[in-house]
Amino acid sequence: MNGILWAATDYGLLSFIILTVLGSAAAWAIGAAFAKSWSPVWLIVPATAVLSAAVRFLHFSLFQEKLLSIHFYLIIFIITLAVSWISYKSSRATQMATQYSWAFVQSGLAWRSR
């Protein structure tokens, strides 16, 4: 896994774990915010792309990793996109079940009719 998911540096695994956790927390907030504002789900893609670039910059500035690495950017992008999508779906299901409790109940990451 060394060199595939994280950079093959002295602090590669440490930087991957710390910054992925922080990036995932921010991605969770992105997904919840877009769901609460009733925005369409496709809007999380550009927001997550910007977040992934910021996380990649933190890898560069804190741990002296290569800045313009498409490989590691895509890995971070996929992780943060998955987290923000799960957050969006979870928040939207809760929102629908709460707002329209007479018509829907929450069912995992979705909602269903009563």
NORLIN-V614483 format. One record per pair of residues at least 24 apart in sequence whose ideal C-beta (glycine too) atoms are under 10 Angstrom apart, sorted by the first residue. I is the first residue (numbers start at 1). J is the second residue. Records with the same first field share a line. If there is no record, write none. Layout:
I=J / J
//
This chain:
3=71 / 72
4=71 / 72 / 75
5=71 / 72 / 75 / 76 / 79
6=59 / 63 / 65 / 72 / 75
7=59 / 63 / 64 / 65 / 66 / 69 / 71 / 72
8=65
9=59 / 63 / 64 / 65 / 66
10=63 / 64
11=59 / 62 / 63 / 64 / 65
12=59 / 63 / 65 / 72
14=63
15=58 / 59 / 62 / 63 / 64 / 65
16=59 / 63 / 65 / 72 / 75 / 76 / 79
18=58 / 59 / 62 / 63
19=54 / 55 / 56 / 58 / 59 / 62 / 63 / 65 / 76
20=55 / 59 / 75 / 76 / 79 / 80 / 83
22=54 / 55 / 58
23=48 / 51 / 52 / 54 / 55 / 56 / 58 / 59 / 76 / 77 / 79 / 80 / 83 / 84
24=51 / 55 / 76 / 79 / 80 / 82 / 83 / 84 / 86 / 87
25=80 / 83
26=51 / 54 / 55 / 80 / 83 / 84
27=51 / 52 / 55 / 76 / 77 / 79 / 80 / 81 / 82 / 83 / 84 / 85 / 86 / 87 / 88
28=80 / 83 / 84 / 86 / 87 / 88 / 90 / 91
29=83 / 84 / 87
30=80 / 81 / 83 / 84 / 85 / 87 / 88
31=80 / 81 / 82 / 83 / 84 / 85 / 86 / 87 / 88 / 89 / 90 / 91 / 92
32=84 / 87 / 88 / 90 / 91 / 92 / 94 / 95
33=84 / 87 / 88 / 91
34=84 / 87 / 88 / 91 / 92
35=84 / 87 / 88 / 89 / 90 / 91 / 92 / 93 / 94 / 95 / 96
36=88 / 91 / 92 / 94 / 95
38=92 / 95 / 99
39=88 / 92
40=88
41=84 / 85 / 88 / 89 / 92
43=88
44=80 / 81 / 83 / 84 / 85 / 87 / 88
45=77 / 81 / 84 / 85
47=80 / 81 / 84
48=76 / 77 / 78 / 79 / 80 / 81 / 82 / 83 / 84 / 85
49=73 / 77 / 80 / 81
51=76 / 77 / 80 / 81 / 83 / 84
52=76 / 77 / 78 / 79 / 80 / 81
53=77
54=80
55=79 / 80
85=109
//
